Amino acid sequence: MNNYQTKTYDNTEAEIFTFCNDTEVSEAHVMIHVTDTALPYRQQLEAIIGAFGQLRADALKGFETVFKRYYLSDASNQADDIYATETEECAMSVIEQPPLDGTKIALWVYLMTGVQTERSSDSGLYAVKHGCWKQLWGGSAHNLAANSEQQTRLLFNEYITQLEKEGCTLKDNCIRTWFFVNGIDLNYGGVVRARNQVFFTQGLTTQTHFIASTGIGGRQSDPNVLSQMDTYAIAGIRPEQIHYLYAPTHLNRTSDYGVSFERGTYVDYADRRHVFISGTASINNEGQVMYPKDIVKQTARMIENVKVLLAEADCTTADIGQISIYLRDIADYGVVSKIFAERFPHTPYVIVLASVCRPGWLIEMECMAVREINNPALPTF
C-alpha cells in the first residue's frame, strides 16, 4: 500500500513515497536533494528540475503535480531563476529556508493520479478535481502592507474572498495553512494577532475549531514581505469528514497561550484518511518548552508528540508521506540528521534552517500522512 524508494540522477537523489489502494487516485510525495554541494546554484536548480522531469517520465509516470515547495538558501539571488525556469502549472511555494545538507536548494512535490488540474479562473487558486471533490491549493501569497499584522490580515481577507468564489468559507473548507514569517522573533506576534482577529470574525473559536497550521521563520526575495501564506482547502467537504487532533496527555490547546491553530487535522473519505500534523515542537500539556537548550532531548520529545497525534488518528510513522524539519541553529544539523536517518529511514524529509516561533524551541517538525480505511458511509476520494 505504502511504498518508499530512492532514485539517483545526475547530482541528485530523490526520495519517493507512494500510496496506492487500487483506486483511480494514487498519491506521491517526493523530496529531491542535490548531492554535489560544490555546484553553482544554477546547476543545482537544473539538476533538481531535471531529476523531477525524469521521475515524471519514469517512476511517477501518469502522476499530476499538485503542489511544489522550493527551499532556497538565498531567495534574493535565487527565486527569480525558479520563476523564469518553471513551466509546470501547479500550486508553488518558494521560500528562503536553507537546506542544511550544505546545498542551495531542495524540492518537495505532492502528486496524484486520476485527477484533473487547473488554475481556477474564479479564484486563482490551483484546483485539483476528482469525483465530487475540488481541492484548492495556494502558494506564496504575499503583499507589501506596512507590518506583519496588516500583511497577514490582508492575506486572510484576500483568501476568504477567493474561497467565496469557490462556494467555500474559511471555517468550513480550509484544512491547512502555512505562514512563513520574515524575522519571526519580531514579527510573529503580528501574525498571531491578525489570525486571532480574523478567526473570531469568521466564527472560528475554541468552541468550534481552528485550522491546522505551521508558523515558522522564512523569507521571500523581497525583504519587505514579512508574512507569506500557503493554503489548502477542499470544496464539497462535509463536517463529519473533518476531525481534530489534541493529544491532551502530551500537548495543550494552543489557545492556552494566545494562538489559534489545531495541533493536527485528519480528513476521512470512504477509502483513505489524510492526516495533517501542524508544526510541532518539544512542548508538554501545560504549554511549557521541554528540555531547554538540549537538542537531543527536544528532538525526542517532538517526535514523541507527533507519534501521539498520529496515534489519535489511528496512524503510525509508517503512514507519513513527508516531513519538514526546522532547525534554529545550524550547528545542530549533524546530530538531528543522524536521529532522523535512524528513526525515519523510509520517509522523505528535508531539514532546513528556520527559527521556530518561540526562541526556546530549537527544533520543529510537520508532516502529512495517509492510510487506507473502509468507511462506505462516506464518499470515495
CORGI-V555344 format. One record per backbone hydrogen bond with DSSP energy under -0.5 kcal/mol. CO is the residue of the C=O (numbers start at 1). NH is the residue of the N-H. Records with the same first field share a line. If there is no record, write none. Layout:
# CORGI-V555344
CO: NH + NH
This chain:
# CORGI-V555344
1: 20
3: 18
5: 16
7: 9 + 14
9: 12
11: 35 + 36
12: 9
13: 33
14: 7
15: 31
16: 5
17: 29
18: 3
19: 27
24: 26
26: 113
27: 19
28: 111
29: 17
30: 109
31: 15 + 33
32: 107
33: 13
35: 37
36: 39
40: 44
41: 45
42: 46
43: 47
44: 48
45: 49
46: 50
47: 51
48: 52
49: 53
50: 54
51: 55
52: 56
53: 57
54: 58
55: 58 + 60
58: 61
60: 63
64: 112
66: 91
67: 110
68: 93
69: 108
70: 72 + 95
71: 106
72: 97
74: 77 + 78
75: 78 + 79
78: 81 + 82
79: 83
80: 84
81: 85
82: 86
88: 90
91: 68
93: 70
95: 72 + 97
96: 219
98: 353
99: 102
104: 73
105: 34
106: 71
107: 32
108: 69
109: 30
110: 66 + 67
111: 28
112: 64
116: 129
118: 120 + 127
120: 124
125: 120 + 127
126: 137
127: 118 + 129
128: 135
129: 116
130: 133
133: 130
134: 235
135: 128 + 137
136: 233
137: 126
138: 231
141: 229
147: 151
148: 152
149: 153
150: 154
151: 155
152: 156
153: 157
154: 158
155: 159
156: 160
157: 161
158: 162
159: 163
160: 164
161: 165
162: 166
163: 166 + 168
164: 167
169: 173 + 174
170: 174
173: 234
175: 212
176: 232
177: 214
178: 230
179: 181 + 216
180: 182 + 228
181: 183 + 184 + 218
183: 186 + 187
184: 188
187: 191
188: 192
189: 193
190: 194
191: 195
192: 196
193: 197
194: 198
195: 199
196: 200
197: 201
198: 202
199: 204
200: 203
203: 205
205: 208
211: 262
212: 177
213: 279
214: 179
215: 357
216: 181
219: 96
221: 223
222: 225
224: 226
226: 182
228: 180
229: 141
230: 178
231: 138
232: 175 + 176
233: 136
234: 237
235: 134
238: 241 + 242
239: 242
241: 268
243: 266
245: 263 + 264
247: 250 + 251
253: 256
254: 257 + 259
255: 258
262: 213
263: 278
264: 245
265: 276
266: 243
267: 274
270: 375
271: 373
272: 269
273: 371
274: 267
275: 277 + 369
276: 265 + 278
277: 367
280: 365
281: 283
282: 290
284: 252 + 287
288: 284
291: 294
293: 295
294: 298
295: 299
296: 300
297: 301
298: 302
299: 303
300: 304
301: 305
302: 306
303: 307
304: 308
305: 309
306: 310
307: 311
308: 312
309: 313
310: 313 + 315
311: 314
316: 319
317: 320
319: 370
321: 348
322: 368
323: 350
324: 366
325: 327 + 352
326: 364
327: 354
328: 330
329: 332
330: 333
332: 336
333: 337
334: 338
335: 339
336: 340
337: 341
338: 342
339: 343
340: 344
344: 347
348: 323
350: 325 + 352
351: 100
352: 327 + 354
355: 217
358: 361
360: 293 + 362
362: 328
364: 326
365: 280
366: 324
367: 277
368: 321 + 322
369: 275
371: 273
375: 378
379: 270
